[in-house]
Amino acid sequence: MKYFSWVLFIIGGLIFLSSFLPPLFYWYGGWINRSPVLFDPDAVSVYPIPKILTRKGLYADLPLTDSRDWFPKAQIATISASPVNSFLLSFPRLKISDIEVEVNGTDLKTHPVHFPGSALPGNIGNSVILGHSALPQFYFLNSPLTIFNPLLKFKIGDEVKIDYNGLNYIYKINQIFEVTPDKIEVLSQPENRRQLTLITCVPFGTYLRRLIIVGDLIN
């Protein structure tokens, strides 16, 4: 019985470590390879040590909380004028409704954002929406730091509903793939389609690649 307890203890420890090692190694690698800032006593590292949110146990002060940093090579287009500051996003098959998205937003710590300069919902072009994700162990429904974890459950043919300025738009998903942050073509604005692109970081808990969910307006 004593040995069995030790085995359970070791297995539990390994499971616990597996939750923290991937983001820890990714952060440490970035910290080691960061660009040095010399002769600036007030400089802050671009890879600060994560603090812990005491309320929910999630990492705070994460990198890439500014939407403009998700694709560093992308140039921000002219901001799209909008009559409203936010709209609602829903995933019917996943039974997730009314996620608030900030129009032309940049702060992903508060909620998902409509990428500045991309088409507004229902318009010709590509409406790009970015949202945070985290390790599944840290998932909390409606938390802005894990709001796009459900994107991993999307399937071709799923629908996405947007309630924008009093009008409802439905997009049907037709592409699901991953890219590296240098593939800025996912932000392109076609002139013959009314397209929606949802984006989050993968693998969950890292910032190595971007999960891309693409759909076209059907209603």
N, C-alpha and C positions, 0 to 999 in steps of 0.2 A: 504493500500500500504506500509505503514511504517513497519507493522509487517511482511509482505511478504519479504521485503528487509532483515530484521533481520534473517528470516528463511534461506534465500539463503546464507547470510553471515556465519551462523552457519554451514550449510551443507558444504560450501566451506572450512571452517576451519577444519572440521572433516576429509574431504578428504585429505587436506594438511598434517594433523598430521598422518594419516594412512600410508603415504609414508615414514615417518621418525621414527615412534615408533618401528617397528620390529627390524631394525638393531641397534637402540639405546639401547633397552632393552637387546639384545644379547651381545653387547659390554659391557654394564654396569654389567651384570651378570658375564662375564669373568673377568672384572676388579676387582670386589669384591672378586672373588675366586682365583685370581692370586697368584702365589708363591712369597712371599716376598724376596727381595734381601737386605741383611743387610750389613752395613758398607762399602758400595760401592757408593761414591758420584757421580760417572760417570755412574751408571747403568741406563738403559732405560727400562721402563715397557714393558713387552711382549704384553700389550694391550694399545698402545699409543692412545691418543685422536686423532681421524681422523681430518685431515686438509681438507680444501675445495679447489678443483681445481676451480680457478676463471674463467677459460676459458669456461668450460662446466658444472660446478656445480656438478661434481662427487666427491665422496670421494677419497682421495689420502692416501698414506701410509697405505693401507689396510693390514690386516694380510693375511697370506697364499699367498703372491705374489711369494714365492719360491715354485716351484713344488714339491720339496722334503718334504715339510711340509704337503702336502695334505693327505698323509697316513703315519703318524708318525712311525708306527711299521714296515714299509716296509724297506728292505735293498736294497740299490742301487746295481744292478748287474753291471758286467763289461760293460763299455760304448761301444756301437756298433760303429765300425769304419764306417764312411760314406764319400763318395766322394764329397758330397755337404753339405752346412751348413743349408739349409732350403728347404722346398718343399711347394707346393700349395694344398690347401684343398678346395673342392667345394661341395655344397649341391644343386644338380640340381632342385629338386622339389620346394625348397624354393627360387630358383633363386638367390642364393648367391654363388659367384665364387671367386677363387683365394685368399683365406685367407692364408697368409704366416705363416708357422709353423717352428720354429727353431728346428733343430735336436739336441737331447740330451740337450735341453735348460733347464733353471731353472727360468728365470725372466719372470713372467706372466704379468708384467706391460707393456711390450712392444708388446707382441703377444702371441698366443697359443704356447705350446711347446710339442715336442715329448719327452715323459718321458724317462729320461736317463736309458739306459740298456734294454729298451724294443725293440722288433724286428723292423727293418726298414721296410718301406712300401714294400709290395710284397713278403717279406721273410716269412719263416715258423716261427710261434710264434704269439705274440700279439703286434701289433703296438698301443701304448697307447698315446693319445693326450689329454692334459689338456688345458682348457681355462676358463677365468673369465666370470662371469655373474653378473648382478646387478638388482635392482628393475626395473620393466618395465618402470616406469616413467622416469628413467635415461638412457634409451636405446638410443644409437647412433650407426648407422650402421658403421662398421669397427673400432669402438673404442675398444682398447685392453681390457678395463675394462668391456665391455658388449658383447664381440665378440661371446660368446657361448649362449647368450639368446635364439637364434633360436632353440637350441636343444630341447626345450620344445615342439616344433611343430612336431618333428619327429614321424613317424608312422612305424610300422612293414612293411617291404617291400621297404622302401625308399632306395635310393642309395646314396653313398658317393663316390666322385671321388678324387683321389690323383694323382697329377703330380709330380713324383719324379725322379730326375736325367734324364729327357728326356723321361720317360716312364709313361704311364697312367694306373692306377689301379682303378677298380670299386669294391666297397664292397656293399653287400646287407644287410640291417639291419634286424636282427632276434630276438633281445632281447632289451627291454627297462625296466629298473628297478632302484630302489634307494637302497643305502647301507649307513651304518655309516662308518666313517673314519677308523675304526679298521678292516674292511673287506678287507684285502689286497689281497685276492684271485682274485679280479678283475684285478690285475696286473700280474697274473701268465702267463707263457709262454708255451702254448701247443706245443707238438712236432709233431702233425699230422694235424695242421690247419694253415691257413694264415688268421689271425683275426685282426680286427680293433676295438679299444675301445675308444670312445669319453667320456670325463668326465668334468662335471662342478658342481658347488655347488648349492644346493637347501635346503629350499625354497629360491628363489631369494632374495638377500639382506642379507643372513645369510650364515654361514659355518657349519650348523648342519649336513647335509647329502650330499652324492654325487649322482648325476644323471648319470647313466651308459647307454650308447648307444653302442651295440655290433653288429658287422656285420662280414660276411665272404667274402673273395675274390671270385668274380665270373668271373672276366676278367682281 
